[in-house]
Every structure is written in C-alpha cells, then in structure tokens.
Amino acid sequence: MISSCKWSLHKFFAKSPHIHPFLPPTSLYQPALLQTYLGKYDTVYIKPTRTHMGKGIIRVQKEGGGYQFVKERGEPVHVSSLGELQQKLEKQCAEKKYIIQKGIDLAELNGRPYDIRVMMMRNGLGKWQYAGMLAKVAGSDSIITNVARGGGYAVTVPHALEKSLSLRPPEIRKIERSLIRLSYQVCSHFNKYRHSAQIGVDFAVNKHGEIVLIEVNYDFPSHGLFAKLKDKTYFRTIKRLHFQYRSRVKRKKSSLTATKKRRA
C-alpha cells in the first residue's frame, strides 16, 4: 500500500503522461532546497504532507533583497537573508514532513486568489461520473482557498473566469471541458492507487488561463461546498450519485451474504 501523503501522490500522478504536464515542480522539503527553488521561482509553497484543508501551508516570496512568508493567513513575516529565512522556517517545519512546490500565479477575483474544485463521483454502475465544479475564493487575509479555514467563499466557475480573466463564454467552456477531461484521467489513474467512491480534484488557473493540478482529495471531499452556490443543481447531482452508489454497495453486500448462506 502506498502511503497516502502529498509526496507519494505527487510521485504517483507524475507517472501518468496525461497528468504529469499539469503538475507543478515539487520536491520533498529540506532546508537546502530553499535556495534552489527561490533561485528559480519568485514564490514557493511549503506544505505538510499529511494535512488537509490548507492546514499548515506556508507561502514564501522574494521581497527586494530579502524574503517574506505567511503561514495560512495573516500578516507576513519579513526577513533579510536566506539564512534567517531558513532559521524561521525550521521552527515552523520542525515536527512534520513537508513538500516544497513552485508557487502558482493564481487568477484573482476581486484581488483574492481562487482555485477550482471538480467533483467526481461513482454512479449506480460503479463508474466515475462528473458531478459539478465551483471556484473557491480565498479569504481577505488568507493564502489558502479552503473555505472553512481561510474564511473565503464559493462561486460558479464561469463567474470566476469571466471576472478574473475577462474570458468569453467559448473560452470558459473550453477550460471547463479541459478540467472535466483531466478529472476523468485523474480518476482513471487513481484506480491503480486505491479505491474511492468520490474524488474532489483541485485545480489552479493562473493569470494566463493555464491549468495546474494542485491536489486530489479522495477521503471525504466536501459536498457542503456545493450547497453554498445559489443554484443547487450540482449539490443535488452529488447527493443523487452518492445515494445511487451507496445503494449499489448495499445490494452487493446483500447478494454476497445470501450467497454465503446458501453455501453454508
């Protein structure tokens, strides 16, 4: 069994020729890599490998001749040298394993970055089915887009893409189709990793309209996010597919039980 952490999942998805091009450069974090990553990128993220909901994420940015970093939300901490930055981060990253990742220049809605959650569910036949998507907008002082932890909100993807990137409907539909196609590929590849009945795929769209795969949430991706949208169509679809799949599982269990009784 592969360890279910961000680093293991990154390596696993990097094996797929369909998914690999959409993954940001990522390494298992060690202090020496700070200089390498900050030499290449203006912004990097340092993320705990085993936490969810944006917990413990640190954003590091170049700032003039120095650096600044923020953990989850709030005012940035400013440092003047790489050595001082490494010292400060050592205290923040002392207890867990982390990954370091190229920062994505996320598209912004009213000055706040957002990402896109695509919800995939197994249907009554046990097959993967697209159920809906939305945009998660970060809170006013947050670096994370998780709505519960970051104080943000949810909007429709067409609204987010139109307002942030001034895209026209055909361009928006093209991005939506790409997100759905990639999500099916994620689910197909994930079948080799372990079984799941529902997957929430988080994508970034940068300021050039390019798609980046951020994270694959497969334990219990939130259905409640979709209830926050004014139009409840996606939420109802998710609940319907969830019910259909649970009913299928119950029928299979009942059939197995009946078969065992007949053989006894």
Secondary structure by P-SEA (a helix, b strand, c coil): cccccaaaaaaaaaacccccccccccccccccaaaaaaacccbbbbbccccccccbbbbbbbccccccccccccbbbbbccaaaaaaaaaaacccbbbbbbccccccccccccbbbbbbbbbccccbbbbcbbbbbbbccccccccccccccccccaaaaaaaaccccaaaaaaaaaaaaaaaaaaaaaacccccccbbbbbbbbcccbbbbbccccccccccccccccccaaaaaaaaaaaaaaaaaaaaaaaaaaaaaaaac
